Structure formats: structure tokens, C-alpha cells
């Protein structure tokens, strides 16, 4: 049986931001969404490293990923 876990604020922010910003579908979008659902910021970071962002967008995404990784270290099941 699957156990529902509450999404962290960082994960929710990242997914919402990506959905708004990435108008063109990414080839790995399903994998990215799966990384968010599975609380895997490392995989999300690897997938997003291939995406062309403006410098400001890259800084914002990196900040969201950093916050998410901190949350995972503090609350691994979050």
C-alpha cells in the first residue's frame, strides 16, 4: 500500500515554479515530476542541469533546490 507523505514547501514551490516557467515540455519532464514526488532533489538537480535557463532563473532554481536539499537532510520523510 502506498503511503501518502506531505509535500515540503520547497518541493511544492519547485514544482509550481517549473510548471509556470517551462512552457515547452521537457523530454525528461515526467522524470522531473517523479523526482519531486519521490523527494529526490539530487535527481531533480541532475535533470535541471541540462535545461537552459537565464542567469536569474538558474539562481532561482538553484535556491529552490538548495532549500529542498536542506529540508531532506532535516526531515528525510518530508
N, C-alpha and C positions, 0 to 999 in steps of 0.2 A: 504494500500500500504506500502511495506517495505521501510524504509529509509536507504540508504547506509551511513555508517559512516566510516571515515578514521580510519585505524588501527593505534594504537600508536606504537612507536618504540619498547617499552617494550613487547607488545603483539606479534608483528611480530617476535622479537628476540626469545621469549619463544617458540612460535610455531615452528619456524625453528629449534631451538636447539633440541627440543623434537623429531621432526621428524628424525633428523640425529642420535640422541643418542639412541633412543628406537627402536632397530632393531626388537625386539619381540613385536607383537601387545599387547597392554594392554587391559584387559577386559573393562575398562572404557575409552578407547581412544576416542570414539565418544563423550562421556560426557565431556572429557577434551577439545577437539576441540570446542565443543559447548560453554564451559565456556569462551574460548578465544574469539570466535566470539561474544558472548554476553557481553564481557567486565566484567567478573565476576572473579576477581583474588581470592576471597575467596573460591569459588568452586574449582578453579584450585588448590589452595593450599591444600584443603581437599583431593582431588583426588591424588595429588602427594605425600602426606604424606604416602601413602601405598606402594609407589614404592621404591624398593631397589636401592639406588644409592651409589656410592663410596662417601667418605667424600668430595672429591674435587667436584664431580658432585652435591652433595647436596648443598654445599656452592654456587655453580654457579646458580643452580635453585632458591635457596632462594634469591639470589641477584636479579635475574630477576623478581621474584615475588614481592620483596620489591619495586623495581623501578616501576613496573606496578601499585602497590597499591598507590604509591605516585602520579603517573600520574592521576589515577582515582580521587584522592582527589582534585587535582588541576583542572583537566578538566574531569568532570564526563561523558561527552558525547564523549570523545575521543576514 
